[in-house]
Amino acid sequence: MNYPLTFADYSKSLKADKLLALACKACGNIICPPRSVCPQCVASDFDIVPLEGAGSIKSFTTTHVAPLGREAEAPYIIVLVELNEGPWIVGNLVDMDPYAAGMDLIGKKVKLGHKVFPGDAYSAGEAARPLFCFQK
């Protein structure tokens, strides 16, 4: 199977402050982060498309117990963001004290950034991950 956008390429684009996604040629669904098949129609023929990286928070959680190897980062907020282009992605929220997070976060406008994580005991090593900050 041909993977037009591997996770390594997705991570590399995040490090360059670019968010890439896949556009399904069969149904037009935008997929981010990359997958091997479209979750809408199960097709596997895609175009790579850039995304703006702005959207609104749909849900969140505060992590108090981090994965082994990332304990020093806790606590932190993880948000589920609906991007303006349609996909929903997960990332860290960096603009707020984790102890102050409340339901007023839902619907707040955010924009994408990135952070390079060194990896933890369960990952294959360094990778860029999405993070979000509030839009001004």
ABEGO torsion letter per residue (X at the ends): XBBABBAAAAAAAAAAGBBBBBBBAAAGBBBOBBBABBAAAGBABBBBBBBAGBBBBABBBBBABBBBGAAAAOBBBBBBBBBAAGBBBBBBBAABBAAABBAAABGBBBBBBBBBBAEBAABAEBBBBBBBBBBX
